[in-house]
Amino acid sequence: MKLQSVLKQLLAILFVATSLSSFAQDKVYRDADGNWISHEEFDSYIYWGKYLSPIPSFHDNKKAFKKFYRNYKKNKSEGIQLLKADEDVLQLKMEESLKRLKVENNLGKELPNFIATDLEGNTYNISELKGKVLVFNYWYTGCLPCLTEVPALNRLVKKYQDNKDVVFISFAPDSLDELKEHLKEASFLYPTVQFSEELRLLMKLNAYPTNVVIDRDGKYVFQTNGVGFGCVSFIDKAIQKAL
């Protein structure tokens, strides 16, 4: 029975991987008005909570996901179009998503002091950043959910690029060579620090992607694990509240 269970899980993973590979091709996604957009733009609209995705969650409803994928294969020329919704529907979806993503065990706790240097040689001394709002993202190059939220996170950085009181830093455990090679091809506007095991233990981090906001007093005021509807909008609201 155990072998059958493992094989079943592997087949499910293979099905999802094949499906996502198909969805990642050009001329697949449309915005809410029917215009062709990139996969990154499609995800960004969802992560900012602007429109709904018609793609069912494989985790929540495997049958619905498989049915959607089979229908998509039969009608590829129509693409996958974002869905408009009333504000109250979007708000309810946001509330459900936040309930699933939020982590509360660190809220109100003080961020440990540490000194870190990013790939460009800039040094961040946490004790000297008191009085600023810190926005952290924890990711790694092999984490698909981490990578899908990057375009939406880049928009967030651009929104606050003229505000010197907001400091963005990302942390990734990959080797320096792996990070530099990856970032040559995939722009990420958060400065990136190589995430050492010592620092990971200090931060008590066990999930990727994780997003954190630290207020001017150096305390945790926001933390989420994973991605989902409105996940970047949640970070934005936490930043505004902390300023």
N, C-alpha and C positions, 0 to 999 in steps of 0.2 A: 504493500500500500504506500509506503514511503517513497519508493521509486516512482510509482505512478503519479504521486503528488508532485514530486520534483519535475518529472517530465511535463506534466500539465502546466506548471509554472513557467518552465522554459519555453514551451510553445506559446504561452500567453505573452511572454516578453518578446519573443520573435515576432508575433503578430503586431504588437504595438510598435516595435522598431520599424517593421516594414511599412506600416501605416504612416508613421511620422516621416519616414523617408520620402514617401509619395507626397505628403502634404508640404514638404520642404521645397519642392520643385517650383520653378517660375510659373506664372500664369495659373496660380491656384487660388490666391486670396483676393477678395474684393472688399472695399470699404462699405459702409452702410448705404452709400449712394450707388454702388455697383461698379466703381472704378477699380482697376487692377492695382494692387499694392503688394509690397514685399511681405514675406513671412515676419520679418522684424517689426514692420509697421503694424501688422495685424495684432501681434502679441502686445505691442506697446499700447494700442487702444484699449485692450483688455486690462492690462496691468495698471492703467490710469483710471479704469472704471468708467470709460466713456460709452462703450457698447458691449453687448453680450456676444459670446461665441456660440455658434450653432453646434459645435463639436461636443458631444457628450463626454463626460469624464469616464475614462476606462476604469479608474479605481472605484467609482460610485455605481457604474452601470455598464458592465462589460457587454451585455447583449445589445444595448442601445449604441455603444461605440462601434461594435462590429457591423451592425446594421447600417449605421451612418457611413462607414468606410466602404461597404459594398455598394451603397447607393451612389457614393461619390465616384467610384470607379466606373459606374455605368453612365454617369453624366459629368465627366471631367470638364467639359467645355463650359459648364455653368459656373464652375469655381465654388469657393466657400465664402459666403458673404456675411459680414458682421450684421448683428441684429440691433435695430433701434429699440429703445424701451422707454417707458415713462420714468420720470425721476423717482417716483416712489418704488418702482420695481428695481431700479438700479441701486437705490439706497438699501433696500432689503437684501439684495445680493451682496452689497458691500458689508453689511452687518454679519451675514452668514460667513463670508470669507474671512473677516477679521477674527471672528470667534474661533475659526479653524487654525489660523496662522499665528495668532498672538502668543507670546510667552511672557509670563508674569513673574517668574521666580527671581529675576534680577531687579525688577522695578523698585526704584527708591534707593538702591544700593549705590555705593560710590565706585566709580571706575578705578581699578588698580593703576598705580603709577607705572609707567614703562617708557622706554625710549626706543624708537624704531626708525629705520631709514628706508625710504622708498627706492624704487629702481632708478630714479633720476638723481639719487644722492641727497635728497631733502630729508632732514631729520625732524622727527616729531617727538617732543618731550611733553608728555601728558600733563605734568605738573605746571608747565608753562602755558598750557592751552585753556586753563580755567578762565571763564568769562566768555568763551566761545561755545557754539553749538557744534558738537562732533557727530558726524554721520558715517557709520561704518558699514561695510559690506564684506561678508566672508564668503569666498567662493574658491573653486579650483577648475583647472582647464578641462577636466573630464566630467564635469557636472553639467548635464544638459539644462536643467532648470536654472542653474546659475547663469548660463550663457544666454538663455532666452530673455532674461530680464535686463540685460546690459543696455540695449538701445533705449529702453524706458528710463533706466537710471541715468544714462547720458543726458536725456532731456531734463532730468531733475538737476543735474550739475549746472547745465546751461541756465536754468531758471535762477540759480543763486550765484552765478559766476561773478557778479559785481558786489556781492555781500561778503565782506571780509570777516564777518562774525560767524560764518558757516564754513566748517572744514570737513572735506570729504576724504576718507581714506579707505582703501580696500586691502584685504589680507588674504593671501593665497598660499597654500603649503607646498606648491610645486617648486622644483629647482629653479634657480635663477635663469638658466639657459632655456628651460621650458616656458617660463613666463615671458621672457623677452621674445622668444620665437612666436608665441601665441599672440602677443600684443602687437607684433608687426602686422599681422593680418586682421586682427579684430580690435578696433579702437575701444578703449574703456577710459573714460574721462576721470574716474576716481584715480588718484595716485595709488600705486600698488606696492604694498610691503610684503616681502616674503615672510610667510607665517610660520615661525619656528614652533617646534613641539613645546618648548618651554613657555612661549607666549600663549599658545593654544590652551595649555593647562592653567595658566594664570587667568585667562579670560573665561575658562570653563565652557569652552565651545565644543559641541558634539554634533552639530547638524549644519548642512549646507543646502541652499544659501541661507544665511542669517543676515538680517538687517537690524541695525541698532542706532538709536539716537540718544546722545548724552547731552544733558542741559548745561547751562552756564555754570552751575554749581558742581559739575563733574559727576552727576548722578544719572543712572539709567532712567529714561522716561518712556522708552519705546523699544520693543524687540519682537521680531517675527521670524519664524522658520518656514522656509519653503516659498513658493510663488502661487499666485492665484488672483482672482478678480480683484482689482483695485489695490494690489499690494504696494505699488509705488506711490499711489495717491495717499495711502496710509502714512508712508514716510514723510511725504510733503506736509501733511497736516500736523504731524508730530514736530517737524522743524518749525513751522509757523507758531505753534503753541509754545515752543521752547525759546523763541527769540524774544 
